[in-house]
Amino acid sequence: MAKKTIFEDCDVLVVGGGMAGTGAAFEARHWGRDLKIICAEKANIDRSGAVAQGLYAINCYMGMQWGENQPEDHVRYARNDLMGLVREDLGYDMARHVDSTVHMFDEWGLPMMRNKETGRYQREGKWQIMIHGESYKPIVAEAARKSADKIYNRIMITHLLMDETKENRVGGAVGFNMRTGDYYVFRAKTVIVAAGGASHIFKPRAVGEGMGRTWYAPWSNGSAYALPIAVGAKMTQMENRIVLCRFKDGYGPVGAYFLHLKTYTQNANGENYEKKWYDKTKELVGEYIDHHPTPTCLRNHAFIQETMAGGGPIYMVTKEAFQDPHLETVGWENFLGMTVGQAVVWASQNIDPKYTNPELTTSEPYVMGSHATCSGAWVSGPEDIAPPEYFWGYNRMTTVEGLFGAGDTVGGSAHKFSSGSFTEGRLAAKAAVKYIEEEKAKDINVSDKQCEEFKEIIFKPLENYTVGRNEITGGTVSPSYILPIQGLQRLQKIMDEYVGGISYNYMTNENTLKRGLELLEWLQEDLENVGAEDYHQLMRAWELKHRTLTSQCVTEHTLFRQETRWPGYYYRGDYMKLDDENWHCLTLSRRDPKTGKFTMEKAPVYHIVNEKEKKEAS
Ligand SMILES: Cc1cc2nc3c(=O)[nH]c(=O)nc-3n(C[C@H](O)[C@H](O)[C@H](O)COP(=O)(O)OP(=O)(O)OC[C@H]3O[C@@H](n4cnc5c(N)ncnc54)[C@H](O)[C@@H]3O)c2cc1C
């Protein structure tokens, strides 16, 4: 069904041209002057990825030039927020390089806000600096375009190719152009997966007419996880999904409101509900509740408990801050820069935050590795600081040789955000070039047979539709296929009801998880019969398949970790307490590509960076 096949051989293939992908393309050229660098992107890199609309703040900047923060401080911060479990080597490595990335953004023309008195970048919070972010993505896209030999827009990568000479070594990737229907084969010496996180695997709060209105980018479909999972790469912390507290219905960001406008939350009776839940939360997580700042999940926990106890709605108190005309302007501009939809929702609901405190909500769960959460691929750390168990030759290389990750793809290293993801793309690209230079990518063989087999698999949903449409019984219903939207809703229902979604107040347990796994397996079987009526629906079909594989991995991880490490993100009803004795560790999974079965194991957490007190005392 493919129109024609296009072959492209290259040295470095970057999958996804978002923040991490553009960083990777840029840095690959710096180190690999003569190498052939290709980027394949599902959308168009000028506006693709989670930052597509622009951002109002760069959320990760140390400010080392002014002595504001050091990389060690950031490691402590991320460790604290993630309830002790992060890959400190990866976090430190990102943090020590992130300032240089931001300085380049500045040089490239990104409008940075400056503090008029100090001349420094305007801080929104300890880690965040404020920008006029509308041009953010086009600026980094330009850097990638000028660096790569070619950027292919509108290509969805569906599978990784594997080398047939050496086991467990990558050989490229394949996909299709969703506008032309052409089949693309990229044979590559190294592949850097930078395909963003996963939304819409759990049932969203906004369904029907509002579907697509989510906090996380609706087009982030988990390819970053499905691609490595499918070839047997190890994954880590996939249970660590994220739930966001945001303005209700529009999911407008709250960061600038809390940090810059100094707004605060209260329940329907005007009470500080977080205090009310202190003792009960302490019973579950012990001293973690006393950490400062309070870990994100625990703040969610108080919100969820208060709402379940009938104390809602929960409001953001904006009426005070908005009396100051400057803060009022900042509040509105914050949405103009990135979430115009929130302003529209408020207008439609007759909310002027100067006179009415807007409601907040907790979102459905998402899976991503660059925000306040840690899901993703298990990668090698940097050679100078990674402990032996975390190091296997090349920084940010997954457990599949020649396959690298960056941004949301990489697990264990939270709080990278846009700047940290770009930085991680740079780190991965530098290592990928080294991998090629050290002749680790020699004699890769990807046969025509392998490419032909994938071609048949990729375009099968078109054939399913063409054949099955003759049997349509009513409307769009055919006994022979399911449509991508039907499969998506079935997936979301399973994840919601069995793996800790909104309908069950994020609650799950061993029995429901096991049932969820059964249902996911049957969904996988049925996805062999997904039908696509055009190339756009073919993309939807493959997005669904990637979401489903990601979901299986999330469920396996959630089953494996027998504790509730992050109350407020999800609850294991059968193990409601945090259990440091048995679970102060990272979880790892590997799916056997031949059998489709997952195996799970624990990996140690190394605390490389001391607690501040100890460091100061020494
Ligand atoms: C709502 C929201 C608000 C945020 N606010 C801030 C903020 O204020 N400040 C900040 O610093 N950070 C913010 N972030 C975080 C930041 O956007 C992410 O950390 C960053 O974009 C992650 O980079 P990435 O490259 O991993 O993913 P992305 O930037 O999302 O890029 C992934 C790319 O891969 C492409 N892709 C996906 N699948 C495929 C496939 N199969 N084939 C080919 N291409 C594919 C996508 O189209 C996309 O271009 C925010 C994120 C969200 C969701």
The ligand as an SDF file (V2000), in Angstrom:
LIG
                    3D

 53 58  0  0  0  0  0  0  0  0999 V2000
    2.1260   21.7040   28.9850 C   0  0  0  0  0  0  0  0  0  0  0  0
    3.5860   21.7440   29.1640 C   0  0  0  0  0  0  0  0  0  0  0  0
    4.1860   22.8660   29.6850 C   0  0  0  0  0  0  0  0  0  0  0  0
    5.5430   22.9380   29.8490 C   0  0  0  0  0  0  0  0  0  0  0  0
    6.0770   24.0810   30.3320 N   0  0  0  0  0  0  0  0  0  0  0  0
    7.4170   24.2060   30.3980 C   0  0  0  0  0  0  0  0  0  0  0  0
    7.9930   25.4470   30.7870 C   0  0  0  0  0  0  0  0  0  0  0  0
    7.2870   26.4060   31.1060 O   0  0  0  0  0  0  0  0  0  0  0  0
    9.3330   25.5400   30.7940 N   0  0  0  0  0  0  0  0  0  0  0  0
   10.1550   24.5040   30.4430 C   0  0  0  0  0  0  0  0  0  0  0  0
   11.3630   24.6700   30.4620 O   0  0  0  0  0  0  0  0  0  0  0  0
    9.6320   23.3130   30.0790 N   0  0  0  0  0  0  0  0  0  0  0  0
    8.2960   23.1360   30.0410 C   0  0  0  0  0  0  0  0  0  0  0  0
    7.7350   21.9420   29.6610 N   0  0  0  0  0  0  0  0  0  0  0  0
    8.6200   20.7870   29.4460 C   0  0  0  0  0  0  0  0  0  0  0  0
    9.2140   20.7000   28.0450 C   0  0  0  0  0  0  0  0  0  0  0  0
    8.2750   21.0190   27.0930 O   0  0  0  0  0  0  0  0  0  0  0  0
    9.7420   19.2810   27.8480 C   0  0  0  0  0  0  0  0  0  0  0  0
   10.6180   18.9960   28.9000 O   0  0  0  0  0  0  0  0  0  0  0  0
   10.4860   19.0890   26.5300 C   0  0  0  0  0  0  0  0  0  0  0  0
    9.7200   19.5140   25.4420 O   0  0  0  0  0  0  0  0  0  0  0  0
   10.8720   17.6320   26.3570 C   0  0  0  0  0  0  0  0  0  0  0  0
   11.6370   17.5240   25.1980 O   0  0  0  0  0  0  0  0  0  0  0  0
   11.5780   16.2170   24.2610 P   0  0  0  0  0  0  0  0  0  0  0  0
   12.4130   16.5030   23.0780 O   0  0  0  0  0  0  0  0  0  0  0  0
   11.8470   15.0210   25.0710 O   0  0  0  0  0  0  0  0  0  0  0  0
   10.0590   16.1130   23.8200 O   0  0  0  0  0  0  0  0  0  0  0  0
    9.2630   17.0800   22.8180 P   0  0  0  0  0  0  0  0  0  0  0  0
    9.8210   18.4470   22.8800 O   0  0  0  0  0  0  0  0  0  0  0  0
    7.8380   16.8860   23.0920 O   0  0  0  0  0  0  0  0  0  0  0  0
    9.6230   16.5230   21.3770 O   0  0  0  0  0  0  0  0  0  0  0  0
    9.2560   15.2530   20.9290 C   0  0  0  0  0  0  0  0  0  0  0  0
    9.2180   15.3000   19.4050 C   0  0  0  0  0  0  0  0  0  0  0  0
    9.1290   13.9880   18.8660 O   0  0  0  0  0  0  0  0  0  0  0  0
    8.1820   13.9930   17.8060 C   0  0  0  0  0  0  0  0  0  0  0  0
    7.7060   12.6060   17.6630 N   0  0  0  0  0  0  0  0  0  0  0  0
    6.9250   11.9340   18.5440 C   0  0  0  0  0  0  0  0  0  0  0  0
    6.7420   10.6720   18.1040 N   0  0  0  0  0  0  0  0  0  0  0  0
    7.4100   10.5640   16.9370 C   0  0  0  0  0  0  0  0  0  0  0  0
    7.5960    9.5050   16.0050 C   0  0  0  0  0  0  0  0  0  0  0  0
    7.0710    8.2980   16.2140 N   0  0  0  0  0  0  0  0  0  0  0  0
    8.3270    9.7360   14.8800 N   0  0  0  0  0  0  0  0  0  0  0  0
    8.8740   10.9680   14.6680 C   0  0  0  0  0  0  0  0  0  0  0  0
    8.7320   11.9940   15.5090 N   0  0  0  0  0  0  0  0  0  0  0  0
    8.0200   11.7970   16.6450 C   0  0  0  0  0  0  0  0  0  0  0  0
    7.1410   14.9890   18.2420 C   0  0  0  0  0  0  0  0  0  0  0  0
    6.3610   15.4460   17.1750 O   0  0  0  0  0  0  0  0  0  0  0  0
    8.0080   16.0680   18.8840 C   0  0  0  0  0  0  0  0  0  0  0  0
    8.4400   17.0130   17.9540 O   0  0  0  0  0  0  0  0  0  0  0  0
    6.3620   21.8320   29.4990 C   0  0  0  0  0  0  0  0  0  0  0  0
    5.7660   20.6790   28.9810 C   0  0  0  0  0  0  0  0  0  0  0  0
    4.3920   20.6280   28.8160 C   0  0  0  0  0  0  0  0  0  0  0  0
    3.7720   19.3960   28.2670 C   0  0  0  0  0  0  0  0  0  0  0  0
  1  2  1  0
  2  3  1  0
  2 52  2  0
  3  4  2  0
  4  5  1  0
  4 50  1  0
  5  6  2  0
  6  7  1  0
  6 13  1  0
  7  8  2  0
  7  9  1  0
  9 10  1  0
 10 11  2  0
 10 12  1  0
 12 13  2  0
 13 14  1  0
 14 15  1  0
 14 50  1  0
 15 16  1  0
 16 17  1  0
 16 18  1  0
 18 19  1  0
 18 20  1  0
 20 21  1  0
 20 22  1  0
 22 23  1  0
 23 24  1  0
 24 25  2  0
 24 26  1  0
 24 27  1  0
 27 28  1  0
 28 29  2  0
 28 30  1  0
 28 31  1  0
 31 32  1  0
 32 33  1  0
 33 34  1  0
 33 48  1  0
 34 35  1  0
 35 36  1  0
 35 46  1  0
 36 37  1  0
 36 45  1  0
 37 38  2  0
 38 39  1  0
 39 40  1  0
 39 45  2  0
 40 41  1  0
 40 42  2  0
 42 43  1  0
 43 44  2  0
 44 45  1  0
 46 47  1  0
 46 48  1  0
 48 49  1  0
 50 51  2  0
 51 52  1  0
 52 53  1  0
M  END
$$$$
